[in-house]
Amino acid sequence: MPWYARVLAAIQTAAVRLTPTQATNLALLTSAILAKRTLCLSELARAYPSPETHRVVQPKHDLLHRLKRVWRFVGNPRVDPVVVQTAFIPHTLARLGRVRWVGLAMDWTMFDTTLPTGQRRRYQVLRLAVPRRGRALPLLQVAYDRQGWKHEVISQNQAEEAALACVLHELPTGMRAVVLADRGFARASFLTWLQKRRVDYVIRIDKGTLLTEADGRRWKLGSEGMEPGQLRWAPGVRYGLYHDRPRDLLINVALCWRLPKAQQRNPRRKPPPEPWYLATSLGSASQAIASYWQRGWIEQSFKDSKSRFGLAAVQVGTPERLNRLLMALTLALAWLTLMALPEVRALPARWAAHVAQFRRRSVISLALAYLDERQELPLACLPAGS
């Protein structure tokens, strides 16, 4: 792993709370993920270095000792994966340049896995990421057991708010986030939580939601007679009912059945099969639809994690162990995404044409191709000073 030294320096720069041994193990784990592109512990252990000298010429249990080192670090309760991930957020966003507004997509992905013992685990992973170039730059990932929510100290709604609060707290001074979320987050308590903290948002809401105008007129989304190509704007309406009365929650609603202007000239893009109803704090429907369009890029990032890095095939028995694997995966994916962004300028000029002449490649594909060919992790995608 020729990039191990740079990975270790980056971790020592950002995660200053880690002990030297913990930083070394995290650097080894992250470097192994970049090398093997899997979350299988035995495959990751194969990428770990062996001692230069052995007491016997051909030791039989060398791989076992490396696997035990991975296993001990993944199960180390003194390493808080949320604290480590949030420590990198200012460094990661600083590589994007002086950006005033940044989209912050949040979504869940779910998968089932079977352990070597035959037991089945049902996991769900919450990811918060910045949409960029068709993918999403991950900032924080947290895993939970879908069957164990009744044993958790907090509920799923509280877990979402806690994760978002951690990310918002680490935003650089002068940078504001626009939370982008699907219908699973369209609850009144979450919208109220965002408004109290003065956080901008664009969240899709369901057809059939009851809205109340300022003059008292009520109507349901879906009854407005939208047609393809139309875009409407309903500012300052009350969201839903509470005890059969209009809830004291004012939102703006964008009703859209067309593509954003930036996508209308693309022949591969087709209008959505049904209207989008977007609750937002932004000032216009065009801003809301342009921002929400980027939310879908987090779905592509989930596919990368499952297909390229084997997230859905991970075989660990507890969410705590999975969280420490996700901690290293977050760093690996963030650096790969930054590596291929044009504003970072980490890749050589015309690298995309060098990699693929006939079709467009994703930022992850471009970065992995550079890693394979040059065997180098550019400093431009790592924390400054590392």
Secondary structure as the mmCIF struct_conf table of DSSP 4:
data_model
#
loop_
_struct_conf.conf_type_id
_struct_conf.id
_struct_conf.beg_label_comp_id
_struct_conf.beg_label_asym_id
_struct_conf.beg_label_seq_id
_struct_conf.end_label_comp_id
_struct_conf.end_label_asym_id
_struct_conf.end_label_seq_id
TURN_TY1_P TURN_TY1_P1 PRO A 2 TRP A 3
HELX_RH_AL_P HELX_RH_AL_P1 TYR A 4 ALA A 14
TURN_TY1_P TURN_TY1_P2 VAL A 16 ARG A 17
BEND BEND1 LEU A 18 LEU A 18
HELX_RH_AL_P HELX_RH_AL_P2 PRO A 20 LYS A 36
HELX_RH_AL_P HELX_RH_AL_P3 LEU A 41 ALA A 47
BEND BEND2 TYR A 48 TYR A 48
HELX_LH_PP_P HELX_LH_PP_P1 PRO A 49 PRO A 51
BEND BEND3 GLU A 52 THR A 53
BEND BEND4 ARG A 55 GLN A 58
BEND BEND5 LYS A 60 HIS A 61
HELX_RH_AL_P HELX_RH_AL_P4 ASP A 62 VAL A 74
TURN_TY1_P TURN_TY1_P3 GLY A 75 GLY A 75
TURN_TY1_P TURN_TY1_P4 PRO A 77 ARG A 78
BEND BEND6 VAL A 79 VAL A 79
HELX_RH_AL_P HELX_RH_AL_P5 PRO A 81 ALA A 87
TURN_TY1_P TURN_TY1_P5 PHE A 88 PHE A 88
HELX_RH_AL_P HELX_RH_AL_P6 ILE A 89 ALA A 94
TURN_TY1_P TURN_TY1_P6 ARG A 95 LEU A 96
BEND BEND7 ARG A 98 ARG A 98
BEND BEND8 ARG A 100 ARG A 100
STRN STRN1 TRP A 101 THR A 114
TURN_TY1_P TURN_TY1_P7 PRO A 116 THR A 117
BEND BEND9 GLY A 118 GLY A 118
STRN STRN2 ARG A 120 ARG A 132
TURN_TY1_P TURN_TY1_P8 ARG A 133 GLY A 134
STRN STRN3 ARG A 135 ASP A 145
TURN_TY1_P TURN_TY1_P9 ARG A 146 GLN A 147
HELX_RH_3T_P HELX_RH_3T_P1 TRP A 149 HIS A 151
BEND BEND10 GLU A 152 ILE A 154
HELX_RH_AL_P HELX_RH_AL_P7 GLN A 156 HIS A 169
TURN_TY1_P TURN_TY1_P10 GLU A 170 GLU A 170
BEND BEND11 LEU A 171 LEU A 171
HELX_LH_PP_P HELX_LH_PP_P2 PRO A 172 PRO A 172
TURN_TY1_P TURN_TY1_P11 THR A 173 GLY A 174
STRN STRN4 ARG A 176 ALA A 181
HELX_RH_3T_P HELX_RH_3T_P2 ARG A 183 PHE A 185
HELX_RH_AL_P HELX_RH_AL_P8 ALA A 188 LYS A 196
TURN_TY1_P TURN_TY1_P12 ARG A 197 ARG A 198
STRN STRN5 ASP A 200 ARG A 204
TURN_TY1_P TURN_TY1_P13 LYS A 207 GLY A 208
STRN STRN6 LEU A 210 THR A 212
TURN_TY1_P TURN_TY1_P14 ALA A 214 ASP A 215
BEND BEND12 GLY A 216 GLY A 216
STRN STRN7 ARG A 218 LYS A 220
TURN_TY1_P TURN_TY1_P15 LEU A 221 GLY A 222
BEND BEND13 GLU A 224 GLU A 224
TURN_TY1_P TURN_TY1_P16 PRO A 228 GLY A 229
STRN STRN8 LEU A 231 TYR A 239
BEND BEND14 GLY A 240 GLY A 240
STRN STRN9 LEU A 241 TYR A 242
TURN_TY1_P TURN_TY1_P17 HIS A 243 ASP A 244
STRN STRN10 ARG A 245 PRO A 246
BEND BEND15 ASP A 248 ASP A 248
STRN STRN11 LEU A 250 CYS A 256
BEND BEND16 ARG A 258 ARG A 258
HELX_RH_3T_P HELX_RH_3T_P3 LYS A 261 GLN A 263
TURN_TY1_P TURN_TY1_P18 GLN A 264 ARG A 265
TURN_TY1_P TURN_TY1_P19 PRO A 267 ARG A 268
BEND BEND17 PRO A 273 GLU A 274
STRN STRN12 TRP A 276 THR A 280
BEND BEND18 SER A 281 GLY A 283
HELX_RH_AL_P HELX_RH_AL_P9 ALA A 285 TRP A 293
HELX_RH_3T_P HELX_RH_3T_P4 GLN A 294 GLY A 296
HELX_RH_AL_P HELX_RH_AL_P10 TRP A 297 SER A 307
TURN_TY1_P TURN_TY1_P20 ARG A 308 ARG A 308
BEND BEND19 PHE A 309 PHE A 309
HELX_RH_3T_P HELX_RH_3T_P5 LEU A 311 ALA A 313
BEND BEND20 GLY A 317 THR A 318
HELX_RH_AL_P HELX_RH_AL_P11 PRO A 319 ALA A 340
TURN_TY1_P TURN_TY1_P21 PRO A 342 ARG A 345
BEND BEND21 LEU A 347 LEU A 347
HELX_LH_PP_P HELX_LH_PP_P3 PRO A 348 PRO A 348
TURN_TY1_P TURN_TY1_P22 ALA A 349 ARG A 350
HELX_RH_AL_P HELX_RH_AL_P12 TRP A 351 VAL A 355
BEND BEND22 GLN A 357 ARG A 359
HELX_LH_PP_P HELX_LH_PP_P4 ARG A 360 SER A 362
HELX_RH_AL_P HELX_RH_AL_P13 VAL A 363 ARG A 374
HELX_RH_3T_P HELX_RH_3T_P6 LEU A 379 CYS A 381
BEND BEND23 LEU A 382 LEU A 382
HELX_LH_PP_P HELX_LH_PP_P5 PRO A 383 PRO A 383
TURN_TY1_P TURN_TY1_P23 ALA A 384 GLY A 385
#
